[in-house]
């Protein structure tokens, strides 16, 4: 009883040791330049994603503190130390920045403990690892990443110097190593050569697993060669490397997993590789990739390949892969036939030769479009909005949007008032059923843009009050030619002036 009373007489708090450093505004400015390399998480305590990441971040910090050299992981509370967060552009949470001697750059890797450790170790270490023995080479190649080894007579050769320049910016994409040891060069029969090694898991009968660079000793040429060889005939396309794939690009989606679903992954990839090899042998520049369908649900939705379940887009796996494409102009295509080698080859040829209609999420083009407010859909967007003969004011709306419903009679009245302006079109488009072309975008509804003649690539976003007179002032100011019924300030002209 006395013990109980004693315990209840004090407030007891448990403090857990953390390997993550917490910096305030003052600490950050003073301490961050002292680190050669660090990773900073800008967070908010109320952020659910931040809370979920806490144990992963702690795990990575524990491992990286013992790295050679150590790499600190840092956190900044943006609800308290706002100035620092604003300075480094942390507008959403969590935001991660890599700091090199006080200079910030975006962290582009996945946010898992393993990936943070891997990426930061690569950044902290030398661009290229020195290999001293044959056993070193064997250990270096015993993983599932693409590797490049420079076999040099000495480190001062011109090719060795160029190699180091190539390795530094690419070391997060490919593992680099080098050697000058005679025994290694004799063993592998390379002498002053740069060689790419494909990991065993990706090896196949359609491409060489070991490829030697035989071009000119140029930083640009070697960089381009490594990037191309890294993708090969058909690489796995992930959220981390998706921007590395050039167009035209044909993506085959299925349950891609070289570890948990190895047999099926290799089976379907081999079918794609066989087709890719045909195009390579024919000298046709086309690119192929495989992607996991669940990872790319959002992208598949932009091709019309998902369905709604409980208000969310869901991809329902098929017995066979599905295939999409983007041509060099960014236009989208969906293979209409069931997957087979012959159908894939035909689809590629049809896209390259423009024998197939591109996919565009669009309502049907209206049979009649004579009202003052013109109806725009994705398939007539270029014809109406990008028409260089007309200025266009376009509203993007959603049928369920209450503000849009309130705006509708005002927008109609606006169009009625300006219907005699021959060089102006007032238009609207349902953004929920039609695909918006770049650079148009929305974060709320309604959104209104003005697309002037000669400035179609740079439409002007309307940000003022959604009232008729204010819209007229905006149009009058932005219009290519002065409106007949209004001055440049949006003031209605007298009849004697017309």
N, C-alpha and C positions, 0 to 999 in steps of 0.2 A: 504493500500500500504506500509506504514511504517512497519506494522507487517510482511508482506510478505518479505520485504527486511531484516528485522531483523532475520527472521527465516532462510533465505538463506545465512546469514552471518556465520552461525555455522554449523558444522557437527553434526548431531544428531544420536545417537546410542541407541538402546533399549537393555537392559540387562535383561535377564530372570533368575530368581533365580533357581538354580539346587540343588537337594538333592544328586546328584552323586558327589563323590570326584574325582578330577583329580590329579594324582601323576606324578611327573617327576622322572628321575633316582635318584636324590638326595632324594626327598620326599619319594619315595617308600622304599628305604633302611632304612630311619629313622623312618617312621611311620607305616609300615605294621606290625612290631612285636608288636605294641601297641594294636592291635585289637585281641581279642580272636577268632573272626570269621569274615571273610569278603569275598565278592565275587569280583573278578577282571576281567574286560573285557579288553583284549588287542585288540586294534582296529587300523584301518587306515581310515583317513578321506575320501579317495576315494572309500572305500568299501561300495557297495550298501546295502549289508545285514546288515552292522553295522548301516547305516543310518536308515534303516527300523526298527531296534531294539531300536533305541534311545528313543522313547516315552514309550515303554514297560519297558525299563530299568529305566527310570525316575519314572514311576508309582510304580515299585517295590521298588525303593530307598525311595520314599516318605512314603510308608507303613512301611518298615523295620526300618526306623530311629526312629519310635515310638514303635518298638517292645521292649519287656522286656526279655532279654537285647537287646539294639539296634544292628543292623547288617548293617555296611556300605557297600554300593556298590561303587566300584572304577573303574576308567578307566585310561588306559595308552595308549598314542598315539605312536604307533610303528614307525611312520615316523620321530618322533622327539627323543623319548627316546628308541632308538634301543637296547641299552645294556641290559636294564631290560627285554625287550621282548625276546631277545636271551637267556638270563639267564633262563627264564621260558619256553623255548621251543615253543614260539608263532610263528609258521611258516605259519599259515594261519589265516584269520580274518573273523569273530571275534573268538578269543580263550578265553575260560572262565576257571578260576582257583579259587578253594576254598582255602582260606588262613586261617590256624589255628595257631595262635601264630607265624606267620612268615613261617610256613611250608605249601608247596603247594600240592594240589591234584586236579585231573581233576574234573570239574563239569559235572555230568552225567545226569542231568535232562533236561527237555524240556526248551527252552528259551522263555517262555511267562511270563507276569507279575505274573499271578496266580501261576504258577509252581515255579518260582523263590522264591516268598514269602513263599509258602508252604514248599519247600525244605529247605530254609535257616532258617525258624522258627523251623523246626524239628531239624536241626543241632544245633541251638542255645539253644534249650530247653533241659530239662533232657531227658534221654533215655526213661524213664517211668514216666507217670504222676500219681501223688498220688490222689486217689479218697477217699473223706471223707464221702460222703452221698450216699444214693440210687439214689437221683436226679443227683448226679455227674456221676454215672454209666450210667444212662439213657441218659444223655447229651453226654457222651463219645461215646456211641454206636449209636447215631442218625446221622450217616453219611454213605457214600457209600464206605468206606475203610474197609479192613479186620482189626480186632482188636484182641489183646491178652491181657487178664487181669490175673494178678497173685493174687490169694486170699491166703494171708499168715496170720498165727497166730501172727507173729512178723517179723520185717524187718531184724532181725539178724539170722533168720533160714538159714540153709545151702541152701535150695531151693531158698530162696529170694536172697541170694548172687549170686547164679548161674544165676538166672533170670536176674539180672542187667547186668551180663556179656553177656548174650544172646541178650538183648534188644539193647545195644549200637550200634553194627555193623548192626543191621537189622531195625533200626528205620525209615529208608527212605522207606522200603518196607511194613512195617506193623506198625500200631499204637499200642503202648504199654502203659499199665497202671497197677497200683497195689493198693492193699488196705489191711489194717490190721483191719478194722472196723468190729466188731462183727455183727452189724446190717446188713451190706452188705453181710457178709458170710452167715448169717441166711437166708436172702432174696433169695439168689441165690443157697444156699445149697452146697457151696464149702468150703473146709477147707484145706489149704496148697496145692492148686491145681493151675495148669496153664491151662487156657481155651481159645480157639480160637473161635471168633464170626464171622460168615459170614454175610456180610451186606445183608439187605433185598432184594436189587435189584438183587443179584446173587443167592438167595435161590431157591431150586428146590426140587422135590420129590425124587431125586436119591441119595442125600447125606445129612448128618446131618448138620444143620446150626450151631450147637454148639458142639464143640469137645474138650474133656478133654484129656490132656496128661497123659498117664498111664505107661510111660517107666521109665528107671532109671534116677536118678538125675545127669545128665551129660550135660555139656555145649554143646558138640558136638551133642549128641543125641537129645536134645531139639531143637537146631538150625536146624538140619536136619528135624525134625518133623514139625516145623513151616513152613519151606520153602516148604515142600511137601503139607501140608494142605493149605497153601496160594494159591497154584495152583489148588488144588482140582482135580475133575475128568475132568473138561474142563474149563480152565480159558481164559480170553481175553488176547491175545498176542499182545503187543504193541512194538513200537520201544524202549521203556524204559526197558521193562522186558524180551525181547526176549531171552537174554542169560541165563535166569533162567530156561528155559525148557529143561529137559534132553531128550536124545534120547533113543529109537526110538520115533519120534514125528510125529503125524498126525495133519495137520493144515487144517481147513475148512474155506474158504474165502467167505465172502458175505458182505452185507451192515450192519456191526456190529455197533450198537449204542444203548446202553441201555436207552438213554434219548430221542433221536429224532426218533428212529425206534424201539421202545421197543418191540412191538408185534412180528414183524418178527425176531428180534434178539433172543428173548426167544424161539420162535417156532423152529427155526433151531438148536439152542443150545440144546434144549431138545431132539431133534433127535440124536445129537451127544452124549449127556449124557447117553441116553439109551444104546447105543453101548458100551460106555466107562464102564458103570456099569457091563455089561456082562464080559468084560475082567478082570475087578477088581475082580469080584466074582470067576472067574476061576483061579485067582492067576497069571495072565500073566502081566508082567511088560511092559506097553506101555502107552504113554502119548498123550493127546489130547489138542487141543487149537482151538479157533476161532480168526480170524483176519479180519480187514476191508480191502477189496480188493483194494481200492484206496490208502491206506497208504502203501501197499506192492506191488505197481506196479513193482518196480525194481526186487524184489524177484520173483514175478510171471513170469517176463521175463526170469529169469534163468531156469524156468521150461517149457519154450516155450508156455506160456499162454497169451502172449500179442501180439499186432500187431502194425505195424508202422503207425502213422498218423502225417503228417507234420513233418516227421523226428524224432518223439518222440515215445517211447513205450507207448501204451495205453491198458489198460485192459477193454474189453467190457463186462459189467455185464451180467450174464446169469439169467435165471428164477430160477435156483437152484444153490446152492453153488458148488464150485470146491474144490478139495481136493488134497493136496500134502503130501509127507512124506520124512523124512530122517531117515535112519537106523543108527545103532550104529557105522557104519563105515563112516557115512556122505554121503552115496550114496543117490541119489534123485529119487523119484518116483512120478508119476502123476496117479491119479485114472482115468482109461479109461472110466468108465461107468457113467451114469447120477446119481446124488446124490439120495440115498435112504438109509435107515438103513441097509437093506440086502446087498446092494452094498458096503457100507462103511465097514461093518463087513468082507465081503469077501476080500476087498482090504487090510485090516489090516492083515488078515491071509496070504494072498498071499505074502505080503512084508516080514512078519516075517519068513515065510517058504521058501523065495527066489523062489517063483513060478512065479514071474513077472519080466520082464527085467527093470533095472533101467534106468531112463531118463538121456540122455547125449546129449548135443548139439554137433552134429558131422556131418561132411560130410561123404558120403559113403566111406568105405575102398576101395582104388584103386584095380582094378582087376589085374593090372600089376604095379610093382614098381621096375623096373630094371635100372632106370637111376641113375647116380652117386649121384644126390641129391634125397634122399628118401622122399616121401610125407607122412607126418604124419597127422592123423586126431585123434579126441578125442578117437575113439573106438579102435585104434591100438597104442595109446600112450604108454601104459604099455609094449606092445610087442616090440616096437622099442626103445623108449627113456629110459625106465626103465629096459631094458635088461641088466642084470648084467654081461653078457659076452662081452659087447661092451662099449667103450667110444662113446659118441654122442655129436656132435655139432649141435644145433638146432636153426634155425632162425624163429621167430614169425613175420609175416608180415601182411599187409592189402593191398588188391588189389588196393585201391584208393591212396595209399601212394607213392608219387613221389620218395622219398628216397629209398623205397623198389624196385621200378622199375629200378632205377639206379644201385642198388645193385645186381639185379638178374644175369646179365652176369658175374659179379665178383664172385658171389657165385657158379655159375656153373663151372667156371674155377678153383676155389678152390677145388671143389669136384673132378674134372678131375685130378688135380695134385696129390690128395691124395687117388685116387681110389684103389691103390694097398696096402694101409694100412689096413690089414685084421681085426685089432681090433678097427677100427674107422668107424663110420657112420656119414655122413654129411646129415642133414635133414632139412626140413622146414615145417611150419604149418600155415595155414590161421587162424589168431586169431579172425577174425570177424565172422567166421562160425563154429568155434570149441571151445569148453569149455577148458580153461586152468586149469590143476590140480594144487593144491598147491605143492610146494611153488613158482611156476612160476607166474610171473605177468608182466604187461607192463604199461608204462605211455606214451610211444611214440613208433613209428615204424621206422625201424626194431629193434627188441630186440634179442640179441643172448646169449645163455647159453651153457656152456659145462658141460655135465653130465658124470662124470668119474665112472668107475667100483668101486663098494664098497662105493660110495658117492652119490648115487641116490637121497637121501633126501636133499642133500645140493649142488645143482648145482651152478656153478660159472658164474656170470654175466660178459659178455665181455663189457668193457667200453672204449676201445681204438678206434683208427681210423679204419673206415670200408674199409680197403685196404687188398688185398690178402696176401701180405708179413707179415703184422701186425697180421692178423688172424692166419697165419701159426706159427708165433712166439708164439702166445697165446696157440694154440693147442699143440705145441711141449713142452711147459712148463707145461701144465696141464695134458697131457696124462699119462695114467697109465704105459704104456710101451714106451720106446724110439721109435720114429718113424724111420722106416727103411730108408726113404729117406732124413731125416733131423736130425740135432743135437738138443739137448735140447734148444738151443738158436734160433732154427728155421732156421739155415743155411743149405742150400742144400748140401748133401754129394756128394763127387766125385764118379764117377762110380766105381773106384777101391775099394772104401770103402763099396760098397753095396754087 
